[in-house]
Amino acid sequence: MSNQKKAEEIAAERIKMLSPLLEENQDQAALAEKKRKVCEKYGISDRTLRRYLLQYRKEGFAGLKPKQTGRPGLRSIPEEVLKEAIQLRREVPGRSVSTIIQILEWDFCIIAKIKFFETTIWY
């Protein structure tokens, strides 16, 4: 199953979870009771439920899709920049990462710094 499809399914489950709470003009006591029941039924905390509601109100259905976590992989670095970094390292194995980044910024007009880790550049 693709990540996109999985995210859609999770968002659909979350909207199903929130639907009883989205009715307009609810009595505060009844709303609090519904929130308690939803948390109990789905095994989530009150904070998580509040977060889902806030994201839904801000972004609609898309706000209920899980956010990607963790740092982006090497695929976020353009292939030509990565190849050039490897070539620079091969030319001068003792060249520091910060020097390689500086050269790449000059050669590719890269504005944002790319963070390379020593283990990232293999040859």
N, C-alpha and C positions, 0 to 999 in steps of 0.2 A: 504494500500500500504506500502510495506516495505521501511525502510530508504534508503537501498541500491538502490532500484529501483527509488525512488524519486531523489536521488543524480545523478543517471544515466540520468534521464530525464532533470534535471537542467543543467547538463554538455552538453547534446545534444543541448539544447536551446542556451547555450552560444557559442557552436562551430558554430551553425547556424548564430548567431549574428556576430561572428568574421570572418566568411568565406570570405566576400568581402575584408577584410583587410589583408588577408594572401597571396595574390598574390605577386609574386616576381617582383622586378624592377618597382615599381610604382612611378610615379611622386609624389613628396612631396606635392604639392598643391592639387592634386587629392586625395591623401591619407588623407590629413587633412579634405577635404570636405566629404569623405566617413566616417571618424570618427565622424564628426559633425552629419551627417545624422543617423548613427547608434545610437548615444547617444540620439538623438531626438526621433527616432522611438521606442526605447526600454525604454526610460525614465530613463536612467542611466547617471551618471556624467562622465566627461572625465577621472577623476582619476580611477573610477571603470573600465572603458574600458581599460585603460593602465594596471591596475592590472591583468585583465583577460588575456590580451595579454602576459604579462610577465609570468604568471603562465603556459599558454599554451606552450610558448617557452621553459620553464624550464622542465615541467613535461608531456607535451602532454595532451591528453584527461583527464587523471586522475587529472591534475592540475586544471581543471575547475569544479570539484566536490566541493560542499560546504564543508568547514572544520567544524568539530564538535566544538562547543563552550561550554563554561561553565566548571565547574570542574567535574571530573569523579565521578560517583556515588559510592556507597558502593560495587558494583560489581567488582570494580577494586582492592579491597582488597580480597585476597584469603579467602575462607570460613573458613578454619581452623584457620587462624590468627584472624579473626573477632570473632570466637567462643572463642578462648583463651583470647582475650581482654575482652570479656564479663565476662568470668569466673574470670579473675583477678580482675575485678571491683566488682564482687559479693563477692569474698573472703575478700576484704578489701575495703568497699565503699568509704573510705576517700583517697584511693590511687590516686595520681595525674596522669593526662594524660601523662605527660613526663616520670613518673616512669613506667607506663604501656608500653609505647613505648620502653623504655630501656629494660624492661624484654622481650618484644617480639623480639627485636633485638638480644638479647642473645639466646633465645630459638629457633628462626627460622632463625638465621643467616641473618637477613634482613639488607641489606647494606644501601639502601635509607630509609630515615626516612618516616614513614607513619604519616600523620597528622590526628590525631583524634580530633574531637571537643567534648566538654563535652556532647553535646546533641546526639552525635553519639553512645555512649556506654550506652545502656539501659539494665536493668536486671529485 
